[in-house]
Amino acid sequence: MNQPTCRSAPSIFQFFRKFVMIRRFGALLSSAFIVALPTLAQTSDQQVWTSVSMTGPVAENSRLLIWFDGHARFSQDAEGLGVTILRPGLGWKVNDKVSLWGGYARVTSDSGSGDLEEDRFWQQSTYSVSKLFSGQVSGRTRLEQRWRDTGDDTGWRLRQSFRWARPLGSDNLSLVLSNEIFWSLNDADWGQGEGYDQNRAFAGFAVKVSDRSQFEFGYLNNHIRRPGPDASNNNLAISYSLRR
């Protein structure tokens, strides 16, 4: 690999200055949503969220698809592992713009007094929406059925996300903005409350590693409704994705 030269220093400085601006924009994006919610006291945490994912056809030119994503989220000022998620699934390519999916997820959370286990079945549609401001808009609509070992009820939850990505000068670096809202469809005896659950607003960059893989990193604000004070966590999000 070629060693960086002095000439590259200004461009590196500009890159990180843009990153700081994007982080601030992400906070504003989240705030624009949160101001529409009732004003409540909030708690906050600084977290690091990491993930890996793989999607693609089971064989070349097959319409049958596979899905996997795994997550490790570090909370309490990123000093301890707070959440792990393993989520495999299968899908079907309807056409070049729409795919349908279904699968299972195992979620383990640190409750402070021990691990809290959650099982989920999930169904979703992923789709391309349109071009907007020289970027591509895509969406995902996911329905979840949730069970926890602290209750007997099934919690139904709907998640809607939209993502906008725009290349910055080349196809290897893109600006990414996304937002996902979580809406619980019923009450459950283990703690789920009907209505707004949480929102995740992200602003960052995608760096293309190869034709089929990329890293994504940036600022993610996670606003969570709670029985007491709501939580508004500031997270560094880092992900690696691979397309078969």
Secondary structure, DSSP 8 states (H G I E B T S, - for coil): -----TTHHHHHHHHHHHHHHHHHHHHHHHHHHHTTS----EE--EEEEEEEEEEEESSTT-SEEEEEEEEEEEETTTTEEEEEEEEEEEEEE-SSSEEEEEEEEEEEEE-SSSEEEEEEEEEEEEEEEEEETTEEEEEEEEEEEEEETT-S--EEEEEEEEEEEEESSSTTEEEEEEEEEEEE-S--TTS--SEEEEEEEEEEEEEEEETTEEEEEEEEEEEE--SSSEEEEEEEEEEEEEE-
